[in-house]
Structures are given as C-alpha cells and as structure tokens.
Amino acid sequence: MRFPEGSLPVYAVGDALVLKLYPGFEAAEAVREARLLSHLWDRLPVPTPRLHAADQYKNGWRYVLMSKLPGEGLEEAWPRIPGAVRDRIVEEAAETLAELHALDPGPVAGFVGPPNWNRFMAAQRSAAVEQQQIGGLTSPWLEQIPDFLRSVPLPVEPRRPVLLHTEFMREHLTVDPHDEWRLTGLFDFEPAMIGDPAYDFVSVGLFLTRADPRLLKRFYEAYGQAPFAPRELMAYTLLHVYSDLHWYLRSLPAPPRHDLDTLAETWFGTG
C-alpha cells in the first residue's frame, strides 16, 4: 500500500516493512540512505528504520527495503497531543538530534556530501535569488536577499562538522498514541549531509517548533546549545537545498514588517 505523502514512491509491505523506490537520477540518494540506515541502526535515542535489503531494480531504479517504525506520524498526530506532552516530545526530539550531531561523521564521509562545505555554500548563495523566484517569491522579499546574505557572516567552514538530517521535522518523526505519545522513530535519511549544525535548525524552527519561540527555546535547552542568531538561521533558510520562502510565508506566522530581519526574529527568535 503506497503512502500518500513524500516525493518518492514509498510502500508499506504488510505491517512490518517499508519499500522505498528511487529513479535512476536519485541513485546516489538510494545508496546514501541504505548505508546510513545500516550505520545508524540502534545508535540514537529513538529507533531509525532497520535496513533489510538494498539493490538495483530495473531501468536504473533502485530500492531500499527497511523496517516500518511503530506509531504514527507526528505531523498528523500533533493536533491531538496535549500541550505538556508536546513539550516533552520537543525535548526528546532535541536529544535525538543532539545525539545524531554527536556521532563521528568520519565513517560516512565517503558517501555523504558535500565534499567542501564552503564551495557548497557559495553555490547555494549564487543561486539563492533564482531558487526563490522559481518558487514564486516576489517583491518585496526577492530584492532583499542579496544584501541580507552579504550582511550575515556565516562560518567559512562548519564550526564542527556533523552528520545533518537536513529535514528534521514533524513529518519525519513518529509517536505512539497508545504509549503516552512516546517518540518512536526518525526516518528519511536520503538528503543527509555533513556540515554546520546550524543548518539542521532551519527545519527545526520552520517545521518542528513552527515559529513558536517557547518551543524553540525548549528545544535548544534539551539539545544543549545556546540559541543560534535568528539572522544566521534566516540566512541558512535562504541557502537550504530545499528552500521555498514563498511556501513558508503562506504556512507560518507572518512578520509584523516585510523585511528579512523581522522575519528572522519571527520564525527563529526564542523570546
């Protein structure tokens, strides 16, 4: 049975397995996910899918067969979860991300990019305006991007290279409604990278804590990190591989003023 969400075809196979298919142009992502699942199994505070098999299929397609995580998606469950329990889930998620970032990225560096963080950031910077334009962003936001990015001093090299999930969000976490909404899993490692830890806090702020300053502060405390500057996270938002500011503006709380500094504080401030 195919799952309705996701950018790739993913199927539940009975109650215990998940089959994920990758077209030929995403062959590298298939290999990356399979190797990361093998590497991460039983190494984080919450389960990750267990790799059962991975190989070529036909016509360039590849597949990864993995265990199905227990519970249901956090995004779907969130409206039914009591407020105090949400706080605990955010803390558990933060502890999970901290453990992921604490792992030595050396053993996976051969198949998880980018090979040079500075060149990757430079390429993202040069394409930032075009990427947002393709996504439908218009004035007054579009014209602010070059000057804003020039004004934010991002580290040339990662302050500490870590294994990044890159899409650490409610949609990729599972909870058990029958066990006090315990966090039961983290999945989707195909877009993983090695880079600066702040890069992962883009999806945390946008898609896990959803511009809630109290929840984001709680996440930082459980992670064990002083808050990153909101302007830095706004810059990484614009430079993220999957950045779509036009969509974010429709989905998240609107800032009181239409400028990127105010937007940064609205989405990534901690009060």
Secondary structure, 3 states (H helix, E strand, C coil): CECCCCCCCEEEECCCEEEEEECHHHHHHHHHHHHHHHHHCCCCCCCCCCEEEEEECCCCCEEEEEECCCCEEHHHHHHHCCHHHHHHHHHHHHHHHHHHHHCCCHHHCCCCCCCCHHHHHHHHHHCHHHHHHHCCCCCCHHHHHHHHHHHCCCCCCCCCCEEECCCCCHHHEEEECCCCCEEEEECCCCCCEEECHHHHHHHHHHHHCCCCHHHHHHHHHHHCCCCCCHHHHHHHHHHCCCCCHHHHHHHCCCCCCCCHHHHHHHHHCCC
